[in-house]
């Protein structure tokens, strides 16, 4: 039973990441009724991505830094993605959206899962430059570039998904990811994620 659920979850996550627009459309049109483990698998993808990437941010320090930054990155990203969710649904509905709450949540979850996967893909970049040029200022710059790139990619995915769900609307609520970015930056700073070994807080 668990094995079947795991295989189903992996298959759905694969489709959600390869064809996020179609995956969300099928859910919104009620062509499919995914069970809880599919949603859990999407969430696990986001957690895996932020956790593993965060751990690379601690490579210039001790083993404790590696573990703590992995946890801090996941906690910060999770809070930043979750806090604005009610505002996303409420303000989007007030602006004329007819999407169900579950469809809005799925669009956001797909976007965060895709962002987690993009962070996994960025691990070799951060790892290489952290080892090759172990300067705190340069490591900070590399991480800021990675976060910016991941953020832009997430905006594109979220825009495409929301446009597919409501093609007649002229605008999509990509402002949600702007709020996510602001809250995330504040939380990452508070958690010391941008404090690298041998340096004081840099921003």
C-alpha positions as CSV (number, residue, x, y, z in Angstrom):
1,X,0.0,0.0,0.0
2,X,2.7,2.5,1.0
3,X,4.8,1.5,-2.0
4,X,1.9,2.2,-4.4
5,X,1.3,5.5,-2.7
6,X,5.0,6.4,-3.0
7,X,5.0,5.5,-6.7
8,X,1.8,7.5,-7.3
9,X,3.3,10.5,-5.5
10,X,6.5,10.4,-7.5
11,X,4.6,10.1,-10.8
12,X,2.4,13.0,-10.0
13,X,5.3,15.2,-8.8
14,X,7.1,14.3,-12.1
15,X,4.1,15.5,-14.1
16,X,3.6,18.6,-11.9
17,X,7.2,19.6,-12.5
18,X,7.3,18.8,-16.2
19,X,3.8,20.1,-17.0
20,X,2.7,22.4,-14.1
21,X,0.0,24.1,-16.2
22,X,-1.7,20.9,-17.3
23,X,-1.4,19.3,-13.8
24,X,-3.2,22.3,-12.3
25,X,-5.8,22.5,-15.0
26,X,-6.7,18.8,-14.5
27,X,-7.2,19.4,-10.8
28,X,-9.2,22.6,-11.3
29,X,-11.5,21.0,-13.8
30,X,-11.9,18.0,-11.5
31,X,-10.6,15.5,-14.0
32,X,-8.5,14.1,-11.3
33,X,-8.8,13.9,-7.5
34,X,-5.3,13.5,-6.1
35,X,-5.0,12.2,-2.6
36,X,-3.1,13.6,0.3
37,X,0.2,11.9,-0.5
38,X,0.4,13.6,-3.8
39,X,0.2,17.0,-2.1
40,X,2.7,15.7,0.5
41,X,5.1,14.7,-2.2
42,X,5.0,18.1,-3.8
43,X,5.7,19.6,-0.4
44,X,8.5,17.1,0.2
45,X,10.1,18.3,-3.0
46,X,10.2,21.9,-1.8
47,X,11.6,20.8,1.6
48,X,14.3,18.6,0.0
49,X,15.4,21.4,-2.3
50,X,15.7,24.1,0.4
51,X,17.2,21.7,2.9
52,X,20.0,20.4,0.7
53,X,20.8,23.8,-0.8
54,X,20.8,25.4,2.6
55,X,23.3,22.8,3.8
56,X,25.7,23.9,1.0
57,X,25.6,27.4,2.4
58,X,27.3,26.1,5.6
59,X,30.2,24.4,3.8
60,X,32.6,27.2,4.7
61,X,32.0,26.5,8.4
62,X,31.6,23.4,10.7
63,X,29.3,20.4,10.5
64,X,27.0,22.2,12.8
65,X,26.8,25.1,10.4
66,X,25.9,22.8,7.5
67,X,23.0,21.2,9.5
68,X,21.8,24.5,11.0
69,X,21.8,26.3,7.7
70,X,19.9,23.5,6.1
71,X,17.2,23.8,8.7
72,X,17.2,27.6,8.6
73,X,16.8,27.7,4.8
74,X,13.8,25.3,5.0
75,X,12.2,27.1,7.9
76,X,12.7,30.5,6.4
77,X,11.4,29.4,2.9
78,X,8.5,27.6,4.4
79,X,7.4,30.6,6.5
80,X,7.9,33.0,3.6
81,X,5.8,30.8,1.3
82,X,3.1,30.1,3.8
83,X,2.5,33.5,5.5
84,X,1.1,35.3,2.3
85,X,-1.0,32.4,1.2
86,X,-4.3,33.6,2.8
87,X,-3.7,37.1,1.2
88,X,-3.1,35.4,-2.2
89,X,-6.5,33.7,-2.1
90,X,-8.5,36.6,-0.6
91,X,-7.1,39.4,-2.7
92,X,-7.1,37.3,-5.9
93,X,-10.8,36.5,-5.2
94,X,-11.6,40.2,-4.6
95,X,-10.0,41.1,-7.9
96,X,-12.4,38.8,-9.7
97,X,-10.9,35.3,-9.6
98,X,-13.2,32.4,-9.5
99,X,-10.6,29.8,-8.5
100,X,-11.3,27.5,-5.7
101,X,-9.0,27.7,-2.6
102,X,-7.6,24.3,-3.4
103,X,-6.7,25.3,-7.0
104,X,-4.9,28.4,-5.7
105,X,-3.1,26.4,-3.1
106,X,-2.0,23.8,-5.7
107,X,-0.7,26.5,-8.0
108,X,1.4,27.9,-5.1
109,X,2.5,24.4,-4.1
110,X,3.6,23.5,-7.6
111,X,5.6,26.8,-7.8
112,X,7.4,26.1,-4.5
113,X,8.1,22.5,-5.5
114,X,9.6,23.7,-8.8
115,X,11.6,26.3,-6.8
116,X,12.9,23.5,-4.6
117,X,14.0,21.5,-7.6
118,X,15.7,24.6,-9.1
119,X,17.6,24.9,-5.8
120,X,18.8,21.3,-6.0
121,X,20.0,22.1,-9.6
122,X,21.9,25.1,-8.2
123,X,23.8,23.1,-5.6
124,X,26.8,22.3,-7.8
125,X,27.2,26.1,-8.5
126,X,27.2,27.1,-4.9
127,X,29.4,24.1,-3.9
128,X,32.0,24.9,-6.6
129,X,32.4,28.6,-5.9
130,X,32.4,28.0,-2.1
131,X,35.3,25.7,-2.4
132,X,37.1,27.5,-5.2
133,X,36.8,31.0,-3.8
134,X,36.2,30.8,0.0
135,X,35.6,34.5,0.4
136,X,32.6,35.4,2.5
137,X,31.7,38.3,0.3
138,X,32.0,36.3,-2.9
139,X,30.0,33.4,-1.4
140,X,27.2,35.9,-0.5
141,X,27.2,37.2,-4.0
142,X,26.9,33.7,-5.5
143,X,24.0,32.9,-3.2
144,X,22.2,36.1,-4.0
145,X,22.5,35.4,-7.7
146,X,21.2,31.9,-7.2
147,X,18.2,33.1,-5.1
148,X,17.4,35.8,-7.7
149,X,17.5,33.2,-10.6
150,X,15.3,30.8,-8.7
151,X,12.9,33.6,-7.8
152,X,12.6,34.7,-11.5
153,X,12.0,31.1,-12.6
154,X,9.3,30.7,-9.9
155,X,7.5,33.9,-11.1
156,X,7.5,32.5,-14.6
157,X,6.1,29.1,-13.5
158,X,3.4,30.7,-11.3
159,X,2.4,33.1,-14.0
160,X,2.0,30.3,-16.6
161,X,0.0,28.1,-14.2
162,X,-2.4,30.9,-13.1
163,X,-2.9,32.0,-16.7
164,X,-3.7,28.4,-17.7
165,X,-6.3,28.2,-14.9
166,X,-7.9,31.5,-15.8
167,X,-6.9,32.3,-19.4
168,X,-9.5,35.1,-19.8
169,X,-7.9,37.2,-17.0
170,X,-5.4,39.8,-18.2
171,X,-3.2,39.7,-15.1
172,X,-2.0,37.1,-12.7
173,X,-1.2,37.6,-9.0
174,X,2.6,37.3,-9.3
175,X,2.8,39.9,-6.6
176,X,2.5,37.0,-4.2
177,X,6.0,35.9,-5.0
178,X,7.3,39.5,-4.4
179,X,5.9,39.3,-0.9
180,X,7.5,35.8,-0.5
181,X,10.8,37.3,-1.6
182,X,10.7,40.2,0.9
183,X,9.6,38.0,3.9
184,X,12.1,35.3,2.9
185,X,15.0,37.8,2.8
186,X,14.1,39.1,6.2
187,X,13.8,35.6,7.7
188,X,17.1,34.4,6.1
189,X,18.8,37.4,7.6
190,X,17.3,36.8,11.0
191,X,18.2,33.1,10.9
192,X,21.8,34.1,10.0
193,X,21.7,32.3,6.7
194,X,23.8,35.0,5.1
195,X,26.4,34.9,7.8
196,X,29.3,32.9,6.6
197,X,32.3,31.5,8.5
198,X,35.0,34.1,9.2
199,X,32.6,37.1,8.6
200,X,30.2,39.3,10.4
201,X,26.7,39.8,9.0
202,X,27.2,41.1,5.5
203,X,23.9,42.7,4.8
